[in-house]
Amino acid sequence: MKRVTISLDDAFYKALSKIAENQKKNLSSVIVEMASIGYKSEKEKEASDESLFVDIEKHSFKLIIQSYGILRQLAQKELGFEQNDFDQLRQLTLEKYEELMRLRKEEF
């Protein structure tokens, strides 16, 4: 086990000593326990932040899908698009995407 030297101001040292005395533990054990609690709390916060990002991502995807549905309906009603038109657009989009990916790879 690694050893660490720390400096504590008098008030904090007294507070920690009192906690150790009340819990019938040595000061080192109390400090390790508090550090462990702080570490776990920080990890939980990081996990919470990541899950928030995932939630935002999911919401964004839902909005994109809904927007696509609205645009598709508008194209059908206002522009008279049929399935064949959408298939052609999808193919053109895929070709453009592949072209851009090739250009990106050439840059690196």
VENGIPE-V832897 format. One record per helix or strand of 3 or more residues. SS is the DSSP state (@ for helix, = for strand). FROM is the first residue (numbers start at 1). TO is the last residue. If there is no record, write none. Layout:
ss | from | to
SS | FROM | TO
SS | FROM | TO
This chain:
ss | from | to
@ | 10 | 23
@ | 27 | 78
@ | 83 | 107
